[in-house]
């Protein structure tokens, strides 16, 4: 059974860092192959994971619309979309990466988006764990690509606005009746969970998970080292390991 993990929240809170470290931890624990999905138009997950360039779903969607009347004989549209999506993925030894890419442009994308959404619902079935790094804000919820999730980690900075934004994502997901089993608040660049707990409780969170300030993250950012290779003694990595142990099924 596939465990689906989503990472959401406002911009600049460390969503991609958290997603990368989670993939690293799952790989290290032998929960492979992991499917990593970069659902942020400003695609950075691949660079943090150390993968090469791959075709995005946004590019694929454009190609499919241009050639919608020129499908190969003997294959249905959904089968053709699935084949193209699989060839667009970057395949590494222990994980695969799917990059969503830029938002759609002009024209009607209803059918292609519907097929892609159905495929996304089924895509993870061949993987024990799926980690989806979402774009900032709420748009991914309205597209319903963040659905059927076991654990949604809501990233925030140590501020009222950040935690309120995280609560807004949670509340909209509940309002839209998305199938999210558990929501978890993660505050980045913070070292004192007790000081943040009253604010978190005000917005309906009963626990604060911390992604602490970590000089090793800055080092890797400056020299371009993928987070798959970050020092295992990194405070941020150890925090993600602890969060996974407490909140992710099978860990």
Order of alpha helices (4+ residues) and beta strands (2+ residues): beta-alpha-beta-alpha-alpha-alpha-beta-beta-alpha-beta-alpha-beta-alpha-beta-alpha-beta-alpha-alpha
